[in-house]
Structure formats: C-alpha cells, structure tokens
Amino acid sequence: MNQNRVFLLVIWLALAFALWSTWQNDYHAPAAKPTTAAGTATTADAEVSAAIPTDNVDDVPSAEDLPGAPAAAGDVPAAPAAAERSNRTAGISVTTDLLHVELSPNGGTVRRVELLAYPQNTEAGSPPVEILDDRGQHLFVAQSGLVNSAGNAPSHQASFTTEASDYVMADGSDTLEVPFTFHGADGLMVRKIYVFERGSYQIRLRDEITNGTPANWQGNAYRQLQRIPPPKPAGGWMTSPAAFSYTGGAWYSPEDKFNKLNYDEFASESAKKDIKGGWVALVQHYFLAAWIPAAEEADEFKSLALKNGHYVMRATGPKLSAAPGETVTTEARLYVGPKLQDQLDQVAPGMELTVDYGIFTVISQPLFWLLSLLHDVLGNWGWAIIGVVVLLKLGFYWLSAKQFESMAKMRRVQPRLQALKERYGDDRQKLNQAMMELYKKEKINPASGCLPILVQIPVFIALYWVLVESVELRHAPWIGWIQDLTAKDPYFVLPALYIAIMFVTQRISPTPGMDPMQRRMMQAMPIMFGFLFAFFPSGLVLYWVTNGALSLLQQYINMKRHGGFDDVKHKA
C-alpha cells in the first residue's frame, strides 16, 4: 500500500476516534434526574445521612430547627452562598514544600489548595495551579465532620478553634500538625488534627472524640468532596485536547475495582455499602482530590446532586461509640495533587487508573512506562519520544523489510497486472480471480505492505492519550522553541518539517499505474497533513516527524536493495 494512502488512513481513523470520544463525553451520559440527592439506604443509614447539615441556599434550616434536629433527608452540605463567602471568616494558612493550603475554622474544611510545583502556564512568574477553591463558580472543597441523630456532633459547619492562623513547615522537619478543637455545650470535645508530610500530596486527618457527657455517645464520621463542575475548555479535540479529558467522580473498592461516575449520573447512582480498602474522588484533567478512609473501615460511598448545582462524593464511616470519659479516634487521608503515575498506586490501590487513557490503556500504560524509562536515561521528554520511535522502528524492522519486499514484487508484476486489466476490461469478477491467481503464483500478499503502518495506528492514538493525560509531560520542554510538548508548535516548524519529509517520501515512492487524478490528490496530501498537525500537540508531531524521517531513510535503503528508482525516474 502506498505510504501516503496509509497516512491518510491513520488521520481518518484518528478523526473518527476523536469524534467518538467527544460524542461519548458529551452525549453518552444519562440525563440527571430532578432530585436533591441520590442513593438508597436502610432506615438507619438514612437517619445518618439526614442528620448531616446542609448549606444549600434554598434549604438552610431555620434557627428553631437547629438544636438537635436533622436536616431534610438527603440534603448534603454545600458551600455558603456567594454573599456569605465574601464575608467569610479568615482562613488558617498552611505551607509545606509542595502545598499552600487554606483551612476554614468552620469544620476544618480544606477550602483552598495550591500546588506550588505546578504553575498555571509556562510564563515566568505564573501563579501555581489551584485545585481546591471555595470562591465563585470554581467551588471545589474537601469537608469532614461527625454526625449523629442526637445532634450533638460537630459537622463541617461547626466552629472550631486553633492555636495559630499561619503554619509553615520548618526546615529540617518532615511533618507539620495543624490541630482544631471543638468544645460542645454538653461536654463533648473533638480534636481534628491535620498532619502534613514533606514531599507528599497526602494530608492525614485524625479525629479524636472525647466524651465529656454523662451518657454514652454514638456517631459517624463522614468525609466528602464537593464542587461545581468546571466549564469545558473552549475548542475542539485538536485545538484543546483537554476538552474531552474525563472530569467527574470516581470510586474504588477491592471487589468492584475502579469506577467512573459522570456528573449526570450522581443523582441516580445508589449508595455502595461496607466498602473496605476503597476511596472516593473527584477527578479532572491532570489532577484529582480523593478521600481515602482507613483500610479496615467499612464505609458507605454515596454520590449526591444538590439543587444548587453542586455535586458531592461522600464516604461515611461505621458507628463510633464512646462511654463517658472515653476517647475514640478515627482517621482518613486526603490526597490533593497531580496524577503522578509512579506514586498513585502507592497512595491507594487502583488510584493510578484515574489517569484515564480510555480503551487504549493497555497500550498507553506500557508506552508511558517506556517513555519514563527513556526520560530517566536522557533527561528530556522530547528526546524520550524520539527514543521511543527509534525503538519501535527497530522492533518493526522485519515487518518494514517485508513491506518493501512486497512492494518490489508488486512493481515487478505491474506490466502483467496491466495486461490482465486490458484483457478482462469491465469484468471485475474475472479480473479479481486472475489477479489472485497471479499473486498466489508469485507469492505476493497485497496486504503485507499495509501491516507495519496499521500496527502503528493504535500506537499513534495511544501516544496521543499519553501526551494529553500524563501530568508528567505537562509543560515539558524539548529544545529551543518547543517549551511545552503538550501544546502545539508555536512557530509550526515541526509541521513544516513533516510536510517536507512527506513530499520527499512521495517523490521517491514508485507509483506505477496511478491515474492523474490520484497523483494530484497525493500531491495535495502533504499540505493537508501539515494543516492538521499544526494543531496537534508538538510531542505527537515530533513522533511523526521522527517516524517519517526514519521511514524515508529505510525506504531509500530498501529501494537501493530491491530496486525502484527506475520507476521514480519514469514518474518524474
């Protein structure tokens, strides 16, 4: 098969896949049901869920309803109204080597997280990426609290006190503790302690509940992530590949493994009970936030859709009991950070699957592993991409040699094929039979020339997903003008190089028997491909430039070995 035709097939398949992915992202999810919250539960579970207070603008309980009374069933804590947020209490600032965090005295809510190692863009002085933020339409917070039917447990709305307003991890220290304290009117005391570790995006949370009341105390701990879904990035799959990167909920259990949950499905998804060793998360492009309960806990996972457009992923722990004077403790971890593939599987089982390569995961994961290995050796993701191409070309060398051998045989039988066409004219059936007999006699497999390129089609699409989804390559430079391999080439140098390589490849590719119309179409292909690649991530174009250059060199060598330059001269 002619090389240019195969490249056109690659582009058509890539376009078809992109259109399918976009359709899946935009239209496949079922419509949300008009309900406040989702999930079925037993009577006891419903009481626990109902006792969790709500901040919904439309559903805030009146003052007379607050003492000990549960909120309306199914209502889930949300963020304060915009007017209230503008006058919110001052936050507690926490700074580590990787994070700048702002905690709220109201329930110790994690209301803002900046990732200090990840600037928003490649410009000098760019501010860090914000994952959690409780302001405006970017609302995304991590909340935790205690709840019981008696109403004497501090939820994420309760007022806590802390010893300072600014915490900084000291040089030489590996941990930093930030304690919050709640004193109930009836004698209940709760200490909520956040523990930050150097070099980690995990935040450990420990709740110490001391029962200073004269009666037994019972309750449940809950942790939840709440956000307003972010708007989709403008642009299509070429100009903004992140536009169809998965954004939504996710949860994991050892039995059911990794599950994604589109926002449209939050209201209809039933609660998952008695989950041990699992986690709940809200995922976005490159980053995620996840609550990870203690592995031995049997939690209930629930997704909720609120009337005000907020969405919640919640993990509710088992019943806690404390006799008078007794202290009980419950722990969980909060991960807020990048989807680093060499670390997520150590954070929690299955969390590495939040790096969503879709149906090409089976190829993309080994491809990323190979890229990472080469990056460790070469120290640059651009050179690592080139190294992958070289290794793939070496791996497929035997197939490519067979391709050129098949092409040489096809050239030799072209006069006989032309004679068959003249003999049988418009009788396509007899012509095809005669051609098959000729191929069999000469031991020619017409499809063998397509195989090397067809094998690379899934590699091409898998690499596209690696470039789009792997935070390790985010803003990764190559050389000179290429300072972000996941963005398009700012000066279109790589697309221009690809056009030149394709043009030369076309010129030295024998095309005996091609009609003038086909030849003119082939001559227009380099420009068309150059236009398409102008919008692709530069790392992907680098892959095809390198692949095209090596293919051109290999074609030249094989044409010297098997002949074919006479046909090129005849074509010229």
C-alpha positions as CSV (number, residue, x, y, z in Angstrom):
1,M,0.0,0.0,0.0
2,N,1.3,3.5,-0.8
3,Q,2.8,5.2,2.2
4,N,0.7,8.4,1.7
5,R,-2.5,6.5,1.5
6,V,-1.8,4.7,4.7
7,F,-1.0,8.1,6.4
8,L,-4.4,9.3,5.2
9,L,-6.0,6.2,6.7
10,V,-4.2,7.0,10.0
11,I,-5.7,10.5,10.1
12,W,-9.2,9.3,9.2
13,L,-9.1,6.8,12.0
14,A,-7.7,9.3,14.4
15,L,-10.5,11.7,13.4
16,A,-13.1,9.0,13.8
17,F,-11.8,8.1,17.2
18,A,-11.8,11.7,18.4
19,L,-15.4,12.2,17.2
20,W,-16.4,9.1,19.0
21,S,-14.7,10.2,22.2
22,T,-16.3,13.6,22.0
23,W,-19.7,12.1,21.5
24,Q,-19.2,9.7,24.5
25,N,-18.2,12.7,26.6
26,D,-21.0,15.0,25.6
27,Y,-24.0,12.8,24.9
28,H,-23.5,9.3,26.4
29,A,-24.1,10.1,30.0
30,P,-27.8,9.6,31.1
31,A,-29.7,12.8,31.9
32,A,-29.7,13.8,35.6
33,K,-32.9,13.2,37.5
34,P,-34.6,16.2,39.2
35,T,-33.7,15.2,42.7
36,T,-31.8,16.8,45.6
37,A,-29.6,13.8,46.3
38,A,-29.1,10.2,45.3
39,G,-28.8,6.9,46.8
40,T,-30.9,4.3,48.5
41,A,-30.3,3.4,52.1
42,T,-31.7,1.5,55.0
43,T,-33.6,3.3,57.7
44,A,-30.5,3.6,60.0
45,D,-28.4,4.8,57.1
46,A,-31.0,7.3,56.0
47,E,-31.0,8.8,59.6
48,V,-27.3,9.2,59.5
49,S,-27.4,10.8,56.0
50,A,-30.3,13.1,57.0
51,A,-28.5,14.3,60.1
52,I,-25.7,15.8,58.0
53,P,-26.5,19.5,57.8
54,T,-27.0,21.4,54.6
55,D,-25.7,24.7,53.4
56,N,-28.0,24.8,50.4
57,V,-29.1,28.3,49.7
58,D,-32.7,27.0,49.3
59,D,-32.6,24.6,52.2
60,V,-30.9,26.2,55.2
61,P,-32.7,25.1,58.4
62,S,-34.3,27.9,60.4
63,A,-32.8,28.7,63.9
64,E,-35.6,26.9,65.7
65,D,-34.9,23.8,63.7
66,L,-31.2,23.6,64.5
67,P,-31.0,22.2,68.1
68,G,-30.7,18.5,67.6
69,A,-32.9,18.4,64.6
70,P,-31.8,16.7,61.4
71,A,-31.9,18.5,58.1
72,A,-34.2,17.3,55.3
73,A,-33.5,13.8,54.2
74,G,-30.9,13.6,51.5
75,D,-29.7,17.2,51.8
76,V,-25.9,17.4,51.6
77,P,-23.6,20.0,52.9
78,A,-22.8,22.6,50.2
79,A,-20.8,25.8,50.2
80,P,-22.1,29.0,51.6
81,A,-23.9,31.5,49.3
82,A,-21.8,33.9,47.4
83,A,-22.7,36.8,49.6
84,E,-21.7,34.8,52.7
85,R,-18.4,33.7,51.1
86,S,-17.5,37.3,50.5
87,N,-17.7,37.9,54.3
88,R,-16.3,34.5,55.3
89,T,-14.1,34.0,58.3
90,A,-10.3,34.3,57.9
91,G,-8.7,31.1,56.9
92,I,-5.9,29.2,58.5
93,S,-2.8,29.2,56.2
94,V,-0.6,26.1,55.9
95,T,2.6,26.0,53.8
96,T,4.7,22.9,53.1
97,D,7.3,22.3,50.4
98,L,4.6,21.2,47.9
99,L,1.4,22.8,49.1
100,H,-0.2,26.0,50.2
101,V,-3.4,25.2,52.0
102,E,-6.1,27.3,53.5
103,L,-8.3,25.7,56.1
104,S,-11.6,27.1,57.4
105,P,-12.4,27.3,61.2
106,N,-15.8,26.1,60.2
107,G,-15.4,22.4,60.5
108,G,-11.8,22.5,59.4
109,T,-12.9,22.4,55.8
110,V,-10.0,22.3,53.3
111,R,-11.2,25.2,51.2
112,R,-8.1,26.1,49.1
113,V,-5.1,24.2,47.9
114,E,-2.3,25.5,45.6
115,L,0.2,23.1,44.1
116,L,3.5,25.0,44.4
117,A,5.4,22.8,41.9
118,Y,2.8,23.3,39.1
119,P,2.5,26.8,37.5
120,Q,-0.7,27.5,35.6
121,N,1.3,28.2,32.4
122,T,4.8,28.4,31.1
123,E,5.2,32.1,31.5
124,A,7.7,33.3,34.1
125,G,6.1,34.2,37.4
126,S,2.9,32.2,36.6
127,P,0.9,31.5,39.8
128,P,0.5,27.9,41.0
129,V,-2.4,25.7,40.0
130,E,-5.3,25.9,42.4
131,I,-7.1,22.6,42.9
132,L,-9.5,23.3,45.8
133,D,-11.1,26.7,46.0
134,D,-14.4,27.8,47.6
135,R,-14.8,31.0,45.7
136,G,-17.4,31.7,43.0
137,Q,-18.1,29.2,40.2
138,H,-14.7,27.4,40.8
139,L,-16.0,25.9,44.1
140,F,-14.2,22.7,45.0
141,V,-13.8,21.8,48.7
142,A,-12.9,18.9,50.9
143,Q,-15.2,18.7,54.0
144,S,-15.3,16.4,57.0
145,G,-17.3,16.1,60.2
146,L,-19.2,14.0,62.7
147,V,-22.9,13.3,62.7
148,N,-25.5,11.6,64.9
149,S,-29.2,11.6,65.4
150,A,-28.9,13.4,68.7
151,G,-27.5,16.4,67.0
152,N,-24.5,16.8,69.4
153,A,-21.8,16.0,66.9
154,P,-19.7,18.8,65.2
155,S,-20.4,18.7,61.4
156,H,-18.3,20.6,58.9
157,Q,-20.3,23.7,59.8
158,A,-19.3,23.7,63.5
159,S,-17.0,26.4,64.8
160,F,-13.5,25.1,65.7
161,T,-10.6,26.9,67.3
162,T,-6.9,26.6,66.6
163,E,-3.7,27.8,68.1
164,A,-2.4,29.9,65.2
165,S,-3.5,31.4,61.9
166,D,-0.3,30.6,60.0
167,Y,1.6,27.3,59.9
168,V,4.8,26.8,57.9
169,M,6.8,23.5,57.7
170,A,10.1,24.3,59.3
171,D,13.4,23.5,57.6
172,G,14.6,20.0,58.7
173,S,11.1,19.0,59.8
174,D,9.3,16.2,58.0
175,T,5.8,16.7,59.4
176,L,3.6,19.6,60.4
177,E,0.5,19.2,62.6
178,V,-2.4,21.6,62.5
179,P,-4.9,21.0,65.3
180,F,-8.5,22.2,65.5
181,T,-10.6,21.9,68.7
182,F,-14.4,21.8,69.2
183,H,-16.0,22.2,72.7
184,G,-19.6,21.2,72.8
185,A,-22.0,22.8,75.4
186,D,-22.7,19.3,76.8
187,G,-19.0,18.5,77.4
188,L,-18.2,16.7,74.1
189,M,-14.7,17.6,72.9
190,V,-13.4,16.9,69.4
191,R,-9.8,17.5,68.2
192,K,-9.4,17.5,64.4
193,I,-5.7,17.2,63.5
194,Y,-4.4,17.6,60.0
195,V,-0.9,16.1,59.5
196,F,1.2,17.3,56.5
197,E,4.3,15.5,55.4
198,R,7.3,16.8,53.5
199,G,7.3,15.7,49.8
200,S,3.8,14.4,49.9
201,Y,0.4,15.5,48.5
202,Q,-1.4,13.4,51.1
203,I,-2.9,15.1,54.2
204,R,-3.7,12.8,57.1
205,L,-6.7,13.7,59.2
206,R,-7.2,12.3,62.7
207,D,-10.4,13.0,64.7
208,E,-10.1,12.4,68.5
209,I,-13.5,12.4,70.1
210,T,-13.6,12.7,73.9
211,N,-16.9,12.1,75.5
212,G,-17.3,14.5,78.5
213,T,-21.0,14.0,78.7
214,P,-22.7,11.8,81.4
215,A,-24.2,9.5,78.7
216,N,-22.8,7.2,76.1
217,W,-22.1,9.0,72.8
218,Q,-22.5,7.5,69.3
219,G,-22.0,9.0,65.9
220,N,-20.4,8.6,62.4
221,A,-17.6,10.3,60.8
222,Y,-18.1,11.5,57.2
223,R,-15.7,12.9,54.6
224,Q,-16.8,14.4,51.3
225,L,-15.7,16.3,48.3
226,Q,-18.0,18.9,46.9
227,R,-17.7,21.0,43.8
228,I,-19.4,22.9,41.0
229,P,-18.4,21.1,37.7
230,P,-15.9,23.2,35.9
231,P,-16.8,24.5,32.4
232,K,-15.4,22.7,29.5
233,P,-12.3,24.2,27.9
234,A,-13.1,26.0,24.7
235,G,-12.1,24.4,21.4
236,G,-12.2,21.0,19.8
237,W,-10.1,17.9,20.1
238,M,-7.3,19.4,18.1
239,T,-7.0,22.9,19.5
240,S,-7.9,21.9,23.0
241,P,-7.4,18.1,23.6
242,A,-8.3,18.6,27.3
243,A,-11.8,19.5,26.3
244,F,-12.8,15.8,26.3
245,S,-10.5,14.6,29.1
246,Y,-12.6,13.0,31.7
247,T,-13.9,15.2,34.5
248,G,-16.2,13.7,37.1
249,G,-16.5,11.4,40.1
250,A,-14.6,8.1,40.7
251,W,-14.6,5.5,43.4
252,Y,-12.8,2.2,44.1
253,S,-13.4,-0.9,46.0
254,P,-11.4,-4.2,46.0
255,E,-14.5,-6.0,44.8
256,D,-15.8,-3.7,42.1
257,K,-12.4,-2.1,41.2
258,F,-12.3,1.3,39.6
259,N,-15.5,3.0,38.6
260,K,-16.1,6.4,36.9
261,L,-19.2,8.4,37.6
262,N,-20.2,11.2,35.3
263,Y,-21.9,14.2,37.0
264,D,-25.1,13.4,35.2
265,E,-25.1,10.1,37.0
266,F,-24.7,11.4,40.5
267,A,-28.4,11.7,41.2
268,S,-29.2,8.1,40.1
269,E,-26.3,6.1,41.5
270,S,-27.2,4.0,44.5
271,A,-25.1,4.0,47.7
272,K,-22.3,1.5,48.0
273,K,-22.1,-0.2,51.4
274,D,-19.5,-1.9,53.5
275,I,-16.5,-0.8,51.4
276,K,-13.2,-1.7,52.9
277,G,-9.9,-0.5,51.3
278,G,-11.6,1.9,48.9
279,W,-11.7,5.6,48.2
280,V,-13.9,8.3,46.6
281,A,-12.6,11.1,44.3
282,L,-13.4,13.9,42.1
283,V,-11.2,13.9,39.0
284,Q,-10.2,16.5,36.5
285,H,-7.5,16.9,33.8
286,Y,-4.1,16.2,35.3
287,F,-5.2,16.5,38.9
288,L,-7.6,14.9,41.5
289,A,-8.8,15.1,45.1
290,A,-9.6,11.9,46.9
291,W,-10.7,10.9,50.4
292,I,-9.1,7.6,51.5
293,P,-10.7,6.0,54.6
294,A,-8.7,3.7,56.8
295,A,-8.3,0.3,55.1
296,E,-10.0,-1.6,57.9
297,E,-13.1,0.7,57.9
298,A,-16.4,-0.5,56.4
299,D,-17.6,2.8,54.8
300,E,-20.6,3.8,52.7
301,F,-19.9,5.6,49.5
302,K,-22.6,7.9,48.1
303,S,-22.8,10.4,45.3
304,L,-25.3,13.3,45.6
305,A,-26.6,16.0,43.3
306,L,-27.8,19.2,45.0
307,K,-30.5,21.6,44.0
308,N,-28.0,24.5,43.7
309,G,-25.9,22.7,41.1
310,H,-23.3,21.3,43.5
311,Y,-22.1,17.6,43.4
312,V,-20.8,15.6,46.3
313,M,-18.8,12.3,46.7
314,R,-19.1,11.2,50.3
315,A,-17.6,8.4,52.4
316,T,-19.4,7.8,55.7
317,G,-17.6,5.6,58.3
318,P,-19.1,3.0,60.7
319,K,-20.7,3.7,64.0
320,L,-18.4,5.2,66.7
321,S,-19.1,4.7,70.4
322,A,-17.6,6.4,73.4
323,A,-18.5,5.9,77.0
324,P,-18.4,8.8,79.4
325,G,-14.8,9.9,79.8
326,E,-13.6,7.7,76.9
327,T,-11.8,8.9,73.8
328,V,-12.2,7.3,70.4
329,T,-10.2,8.0,67.2
330,T,-10.9,7.8,63.5
331,E,-8.5,8.5,60.7
332,A,-8.6,9.1,56.9
333,R,-6.3,10.6,54.3
334,L,-6.9,13.3,51.8
335,Y,-5.0,13.3,48.5
336,V,-4.9,16.6,46.6
337,G,-2.5,16.8,43.8
338,P,-1.3,15.7,40.4
339,K,-2.0,12.3,38.9
340,L,1.6,11.1,39.1
341,Q,1.6,7.5,37.8
342,D,4.7,6.3,39.7
343,Q,3.1,7.4,43.0
344,L,-0.7,6.9,42.8
345,D,-0.5,3.2,43.2
346,Q,1.4,3.7,46.4
347,V,-1.2,6.2,47.7
348,A,-4.1,3.8,47.3
349,P,-4.9,0.6,45.3
350,G,-6.3,1.4,41.9
351,M,-5.8,5.2,42.1
352,E,-3.3,5.1,39.1
353,L,-6.4,4.3,37.0
354,T,-7.6,7.9,37.4
355,V,-5.0,8.6,34.6
356,D,-7.7,7.8,32.0
357,Y,-6.3,6.5,28.7
358,G,-9.7,5.1,27.8
359,I,-9.8,2.0,25.6
360,F,-6.1,2.4,24.8
361,T,-4.9,1.9,28.4
362,V,-3.4,-1.5,27.6
363,I,-1.1,0.3,25.1
364,S,-0.7,3.7,26.7
365,Q,0.5,2.4,30.1
366,P,3.4,0.4,28.7
367,L,4.1,3.2,26.3
368,F,4.3,5.7,29.2
369,W,6.5,3.2,31.1
370,L,8.9,3.1,28.2
371,L,8.8,6.9,27.8
372,S,9.6,7.3,31.6
373,L,12.5,4.8,31.3
374,L,14.0,6.7,28.4
375,H,13.3,10.0,30.2
376,D,15.3,8.8,33.2
377,V,18.2,8.0,30.9
378,L,18.0,11.0,28.5
379,G,16.7,13.6,31.0
380,N,14.2,15.1,28.4
381,W,10.7,14.0,27.4
382,G,11.3,15.2,23.8
383,W,14.4,13.0,23.4
384,A,12.4,10.2,25.1
385,I,9.7,10.5,22.4
386,I,12.4,10.2,19.7
387,G,13.9,7.3,21.5
388,V,10.5,5.5,21.5
389,V,10.3,6.0,17.8
390,V,13.7,4.5,17.2
391,L,12.9,1.5,19.4
392,L,9.6,1.0,17.6
393,K,11.3,1.2,14.2
394,L,13.8,-1.4,15.3
395,G,11.1,-3.6,16.7
396,F,9.1,-3.3,13.4
397,Y,12.1,-3.5,11.2
398,W,11.4,-7.1,10.0
399,L,7.8,-6.1,9.1
400,S,9.0,-3.0,7.3
401,A,11.5,-5.1,5.3
402,K,8.7,-7.4,4.3
403,Q,6.7,-4.3,3.3
404,F,9.4,-3.1,0.9
405,E,9.9,-6.6,-0.4
406,S,6.2,-6.9,-1.2
407,M,6.3,-3.5,-2.9
408,A,9.2,-4.6,-5.0
409,K,7.3,-7.7,-6.1
410,M,4.2,-5.6,-6.9
411,R,6.3,-3.4,-9.1
412,R,7.7,-6.3,-11.0
413,V,4.2,-7.7,-11.8
414,Q,2.7,-4.3,-12.7
415,P,3.0,-5.0,-16.5
416,R,1.2,-8.3,-16.1
417,L,-1.5,-6.7,-14.0
418,Q,-2.0,-4.1,-16.6
419,A,-2.3,-6.8,-19.3
420,L,-4.9,-8.5,-17.1
421,K,-6.9,-5.3,-16.9
422,E,-6.8,-4.8,-20.6
423,R,-7.8,-8.5,-21.2
424,Y,-10.8,-8.6,-18.9
425,G,-12.0,-5.0,-19.2
426,D,-15.0,-4.3,-17.1
427,D,-15.5,-7.9,-15.9
428,R,-14.4,-7.3,-12.3
429,Q,-15.1,-10.8,-11.1
430,K,-12.8,-12.5,-13.7
431,L,-10.2,-9.7,-13.2
432,N,-10.0,-10.3,-9.5
433,Q,-9.8,-14.0,-9.9
434,A,-6.9,-13.6,-12.4
435,M,-5.1,-11.2,-10.1
436,M,-5.5,-13.6,-7.1
437,E,-4.0,-16.4,-9.1
438,L,-1.1,-14.2,-10.2
439,Y,-0.4,-13.1,-6.5
440,K,-0.5,-16.7,-5.4
441,K,1.8,-17.8,-8.2
442,E,4.3,-15.1,-7.4
443,K,3.9,-15.5,-3.6
444,I,2.7,-11.9,-3.1
445,N,0.5,-10.8,-0.3
446,P,-1.1,-7.4,-1.3
447,A,-2.0,-6.6,2.3
448,S,1.5,-7.2,3.7
449,G,2.6,-3.8,2.7
450,C,0.0,-2.2,5.0
451,L,0.9,-4.1,8.1
452,P,3.7,-2.0,9.5
453,I,1.7,1.2,9.3
454,L,-1.5,-0.4,10.5
455,V,0.4,-1.8,13.6
456,Q,1.4,1.8,14.4
457,I,-2.1,3.2,14.3
458,P,-3.0,2.2,17.9
459,V,0.4,3.3,19.0
460,F,-0.3,6.7,17.4
461,I,-3.6,7.1,19.2
462,A,-2.2,5.7,22.5
463,L,0.7,8.2,22.4
464,Y,-1.9,11.0,21.8
465,W,-3.6,10.0,25.1
466,V,-0.3,9.8,26.9
467,L,0.6,13.3,25.8
468,V,-2.9,14.6,26.7
469,E,-3.4,12.8,30.1
470,S,0.1,12.4,31.6
471,V,0.8,15.3,34.0
472,E,4.5,14.3,33.9
473,L,4.6,15.7,30.3
474,R,2.6,18.9,31.2
475,H,4.7,21.9,30.2
476,A,7.6,19.6,29.5
477,P,10.1,21.3,27.2
478,W,12.2,19.8,24.4
479,I,14.6,22.2,22.8
480,G,14.6,25.8,21.6
481,W,11.2,26.9,20.6
482,I,9.4,23.9,21.9
483,Q,8.8,24.6,25.6
484,D,5.6,22.5,26.0
485,L,5.3,19.2,24.3
486,T,1.6,19.0,25.1
487,A,0.9,22.3,23.2
488,K,1.0,23.0,19.5
489,D,4.3,24.1,17.9
490,P,4.2,27.9,18.3
491,Y,6.1,28.5,15.0
492,F,4.8,25.5,13.1
493,V,8.4,24.3,12.5
494,L,7.6,20.6,13.1
495,P,4.5,20.6,10.8
496,A,6.6,22.2,8.1
497,L,9.3,19.6,8.6
498,Y,6.7,16.9,8.3
499,I,5.4,18.4,5.0
500,A,8.9,18.4,3.6
501,I,9.5,14.7,4.7
502,M,6.2,13.6,3.2
503,F,7.0,15.5,-0.1
504,V,10.3,13.8,-0.4
505,T,8.8,10.4,0.5
506,Q,6.1,10.9,-2.1
507,R,8.7,11.8,-4.8
508,I,10.8,8.7,-4.2
509,S,7.7,6.3,-3.9
510,P,7.1,4.4,-7.1
511,T,3.5,4.7,-8.2
512,P,3.2,2.8,-11.5
513,G,-0.2,2.7,-12.9
514,M,-1.6,5.6,-10.8
515,D,-4.0,7.7,-12.7
516,P,-3.5,11.5,-13.0
517,M,-6.4,12.3,-10.6
518,Q,-4.9,10.1,-7.9
519,R,-1.5,11.6,-8.4
520,R,-2.8,15.1,-8.0
521,M,-4.6,14.1,-4.8
522,M,-1.4,12.6,-3.5
523,Q,0.5,15.8,-4.2
524,A,-2.0,17.8,-2.1
525,M,-1.7,15.4,0.9
526,P,1.5,17.0,2.4
527,I,-0.3,20.3,2.7
528,M,-3.4,18.7,4.3
529,F,-1.3,16.8,6.8
530,G,0.7,19.9,7.7
531,F,-2.5,21.8,8.4
532,L,-3.8,19.0,10.7
533,F,-0.5,18.7,12.5
534,A,-0.4,22.4,13.1
535,F,-2.9,22.0,15.8
536,F,-1.7,18.7,17.3
537,P,0.5,18.6,20.5
538,S,4.0,19.2,19.4
539,G,5.2,16.0,21.1
540,L,2.9,14.0,18.8
541,V,4.1,15.8,15.7
542,L,7.7,15.2,16.9
543,Y,6.8,11.5,17.0
544,W,5.6,11.6,13.3
545,V,8.5,13.7,12.1
546,T,10.9,11.3,13.6
547,N,9.0,8.3,12.3
548,G,8.7,9.9,8.8
549,A,12.4,10.7,8.7
550,L,13.4,7.1,9.7
551,S,10.9,5.6,7.3
552,L,12.3,7.8,4.5
553,L,15.8,6.6,5.3
554,Q,14.7,3.0,5.4
555,Q,12.8,3.4,2.2
556,Y,15.9,4.8,0.5
557,I,18.0,1.8,1.7
558,N,15.4,-0.8,0.6
559,M,14.9,0.8,-2.8
560,K,18.6,0.6,-3.3
561,R,18.5,-3.0,-2.3
562,H,15.3,-4.1,-4.2
563,G,15.3,-1.5,-7.0
564,G,12.6,1.0,-7.7
565,F,14.5,4.1,-8.6
566,D,13.8,3.4,-12.3
567,D,10.1,3.8,-11.6
568,V,10.7,7.0,-9.7
569,K,12.7,8.4,-12.7
570,H,9.8,7.3,-15.0
571,K,7.3,9.0,-12.8
572,A,9.3,12.2,-12.8
